[in-house]
Amino acid sequence: MLKLRKEHLEAFEAQAISLFANRVLAHVKAVWPEESAEFEDSVLRPVVNTAIHRAGMLGLSSEYDIVRFVDLCFILAADFETNPLSMWTRAILIDKTLAPTAKVDRIYQRMQDEFTLIEKRRGGRTVAAASVGT
């Protein structure tokens, strides 16, 4: 009978995490080609691994949510939850009433709302500038 010891399970877990990190790294290169082209894998891999670890510390457990968290590191900043330019995310991330997935959903919704508002403002300026010239 085969018995798995703790060290066997830890080795399997480490291998699974490594394979997942490789898939996330490939995702980053595919989705963020310009940003990732600036860096060698030796630089990108630690960023991805750190983001995966931080996502786990926040309670994210599905691959989908972890990848979304990694994407936030490229959209906002690698350290977005402590970066002064994206400190608004901190309040969402520490909200104990939200499940981990809901926290990521809320950040993405807030970004979408902000981007929509920016686009509306840009559209308004473009229209106003065009009518001034006529």
C-alpha positions as a LaTeX table, in Angstrom:
\begin{tabular}{lrrr}
\hline
Residue & $x$ (\AA) & $y$ (\AA) & $z$ (\AA) \\
\hline
Met1 & 0.00 & 0.00 & 0.00 \\
Leu2 & 1.26 & 3.43 & $-0.95$ \\
Lys3 & 1.45 & 5.93 & 1.88 \\
Leu4 & 2.03 & 9.58 & 1.25 \\
Arg5 & 4.02 & 11.35 & 3.88 \\
Lys6 & 3.88 & 15.03 & 4.68 \\
Glu7 & 7.08 & 15.69 & 2.70 \\
His8 & 5.55 & 13.96 & $-0.35$ \\
Leu9 & 2.46 & 16.13 & $-0.16$ \\
Glu10 & 4.60 & 19.24 & 0.27 \\
Ala11 & 6.62 & 18.27 & $-2.83$ \\
Phe12 & 3.42 & 17.77 & $-4.84$ \\
Glu13 & 2.09 & 21.10 & $-3.63$ \\
Ala14 & 5.33 & 22.89 & $-4.52$ \\
Gln15 & 5.24 & 21.33 & $-7.99$ \\
Ala16 & 1.59 & 22.33 & $-8.50$ \\
Ile17 & 2.35 & 25.91 & $-7.42$ \\
Ser18 & 5.36 & 26.04 & $-9.74$ \\
Leu19 & 3.30 & 24.81 & $-12.70$ \\
Phe20 & 0.57 & 27.35 & $-11.89$ \\
Ala21 & 3.15 & 30.14 & $-11.64$ \\
Asn22 & 4.46 & 29.14 & $-15.08$ \\
Arg23 & 0.93 & 29.39 & $-16.52$ \\
Val24 & 0.41 & 32.78 & $-14.88$ \\
Leu25 & 3.75 & 33.99 & $-16.25$ \\
Ala26 & 2.68 & 32.90 & $-19.75$ \\
His27 & $-0.64$ & 34.72 & $-19.20$ \\
Val28 & 1.19 & 37.90 & $-18.16$ \\
Lys29 & 3.34 & 37.78 & $-21.29$ \\
Ala30 & 0.28 & 37.23 & $-23.48$ \\
Val31 & $-1.96$ & 39.87 & $-21.89$ \\
Trp32 & 0.72 & 42.45 & $-21.06$ \\
Pro33 & 3.21 & 42.01 & $-23.94$ \\
Glu34 & 4.59 & 45.56 & $-23.91$ \\
Glu35 & 4.98 & 45.72 & $-20.15$ \\
Ser36 & 6.50 & 42.26 & $-19.86$ \\
Ala37 & 8.80 & 42.63 & $-22.89$ \\
Glu38 & 10.82 & 45.15 & $-20.91$ \\
Phe39 & 11.84 & 42.45 & $-18.41$ \\
Glu40 & 13.54 & 39.08 & $-18.45$ \\
Asp41 & 11.80 & 36.09 & $-16.89$ \\
Ser42 & 14.25 & 36.37 & $-14.01$ \\
Val43 & 12.60 & 39.69 & $-13.14$ \\
Leu44 & 8.97 & 38.84 & $-14.04$ \\
Arg45 & 8.85 & 35.48 & $-12.26$ \\
Pro46 & 9.46 & 36.95 & $-8.77$ \\
Val47 & 6.82 & 39.62 & $-9.41$ \\
Val48 & 4.32 & 36.93 & $-10.42$ \\
Asn49 & 5.29 & 34.65 & $-7.52$ \\
Thr50 & 4.99 & 37.49 & $-5.02$ \\
Ala51 & 1.59 & 38.48 & $-6.41$ \\
Ile52 & 0.39 & 34.87 & $-6.19$ \\
His53 & 1.57 & 34.71 & $-2.58$ \\
Arg54 & $-0.13$ & 38.03 & $-1.71$ \\
Ala55 & $-3.35$ & 36.81 & $-3.35$ \\
Gly56 & $-3.22$ & 33.70 & $-1.17$ \\
Met57 & $-2.65$ & 35.81 & 1.93 \\
Leu58 & $-5.83$ & 37.72 & 1.07 \\
Gly59 & $-7.75$ & 34.44 & 0.94 \\
Leu60 & $-8.01$ & 34.12 & $-2.83$ \\
Ser61 & $-7.97$ & 30.46 & $-3.74$ \\
Ser62 & $-9.37$ & 29.99 & $-7.25$ \\
Glu63 & $-6.94$ & 30.23 & $-10.14$ \\
Tyr64 & $-9.26$ & 32.73 & $-11.81$ \\
Asp65 & $-9.22$ & 35.13 & $-8.85$ \\
Ile66 & $-5.47$ & 34.78 & $-8.35$ \\
Val67 & $-4.83$ & 35.60 & $-12.01$ \\
Arg68 & $-7.15$ & 38.60 & $-11.73$ \\
Phe69 & $-5.12$ & 39.74 & $-8.71$ \\
Val70 & $-1.87$ & 39.35 & $-10.68$ \\
Asp71 & $-3.43$ & 41.40 & $-13.49$ \\
Leu72 & $-4.18$ & 44.17 & $-10.97$ \\
Cys73 & $-0.45$ & 44.29 & $-10.28$ \\
Phe74 & 0.06 & 45.20 & $-13.92$ \\
Ile75 & $-2.97$ & 47.48 & $-14.26$ \\
Leu76 & $-2.49$ & 49.52 & $-11.08$ \\
Ala77 & 1.01 & 48.85 & $-9.69$ \\
Ala78 & 2.97 & 45.83 & $-8.55$ \\
Asp79 & 2.33 & 46.89 & $-4.95$ \\
Phe80 & $-1.10$ & 48.36 & $-5.61$ \\
Glu81 & $-2.53$ & 47.64 & $-2.17$ \\
Thr82 & 0.14 & 49.83 & $-0.52$ \\
Asn83 & 0.96 & 52.18 & $-3.40$ \\
Pro84 & $-0.17$ & 55.77 & $-2.68$ \\
Leu85 & $-1.65$ & 56.09 & $-6.18$ \\
Ser86 & $-4.02$ & 53.19 & $-5.59$ \\
Met87 & $-4.62$ & 53.38 & $-1.86$ \\
Trp88 & $-8.36$ & 53.26 & $-2.53$ \\
Thr89 & $-7.95$ & 49.49 & $-2.99$ \\
Arg90 & $-6.79$ & 49.07 & 0.61 \\
Ala91 & $-10.22$ & 49.87 & 2.06 \\
Ile92 & $-11.77$ & 47.21 & $-0.14$ \\
Leu93 & $-9.12$ & 44.61 & 0.64 \\
Ile94 & $-9.42$ & 45.02 & 4.42 \\
Asp95 & $-13.23$ & 45.00 & 4.43 \\
Lys96 & $-14.06$ & 41.96 & 6.57 \\
Thr97 & $-17.67$ & 41.91 & 5.36 \\
Leu98 & $-16.57$ & 40.97 & 1.83 \\
Ala99 & $-15.51$ & 37.53 & 0.68 \\
Pro100 & $-12.12$ & 37.45 & $-1.07$ \\
Thr101 & $-13.69$ & 37.04 & $-4.53$ \\
Ala102 & $-16.07$ & 39.94 & $-3.83$ \\
Lys103 & $-13.09$ & 42.14 & $-2.95$ \\
Val104 & $-11.49$ & 41.53 & $-6.34$ \\
Asp105 & $-14.87$ & 42.02 & $-8.03$ \\
Arg106 & $-15.32$ & 45.33 & $-6.20$ \\
Ile107 & $-11.86$ & 46.58 & $-7.25$ \\
Tyr108 & $-12.56$ & 45.71 & $-10.88$ \\
Gln109 & $-15.99$ & 47.38 & $-10.70$ \\
Arg110 & $-14.49$ & 50.52 & $-9.21$ \\
Met111 & $-11.83$ & 50.61 & $-11.94$ \\
Gln112 & $-14.49$ & 50.19 & $-14.59$ \\
Asp113 & $-16.54$ & 53.01 & $-13.08$ \\
Glu114 & $-13.47$ & 55.28 & $-12.98$ \\
Phe115 & $-12.46$ & 54.44 & $-16.56$ \\
Thr116 & $-16.02$ & 55.09 & $-17.76$ \\
Leu117 & $-16.02$ & 58.45 & $-16.00$ \\
Ile118 & $-12.65$ & 59.35 & $-17.55$ \\
Glu119 & $-13.91$ & 58.41 & $-21.01$ \\
Lys120 & $-17.05$ & 60.53 & $-20.53$ \\
Arg121 & $-14.93$ & 63.49 & $-19.47$ \\
Arg122 & $-12.64$ & 63.06 & $-22.45$ \\
Gly123 & $-15.64$ & 62.85 & $-24.75$ \\
Gly124 & $-17.08$ & 66.01 & $-23.24$ \\
Arg125 & $-13.84$ & 67.93 & $-23.75$ \\
Thr126 & $-13.49$ & 66.73 & $-27.31$ \\
Val127 & $-17.03$ & 67.81 & $-28.18$ \\
Ala128 & $-16.61$ & 71.17 & $-26.42$ \\
Ala129 & $-13.26$ & 71.84 & $-28.12$ \\
Ala130 & $-14.70$ & 70.95 & $-31.53$ \\
Ser131 & $-17.67$ & 73.28 & $-31.10$ \\
Val132 & $-15.45$ & 76.19 & $-30.04$ \\
Gly133 & $-13.59$ & 76.05 & $-33.33$ \\
Thr134 & $-16.76$ & 76.22 & $-35.45$ \\
\hline
\end{tabular}
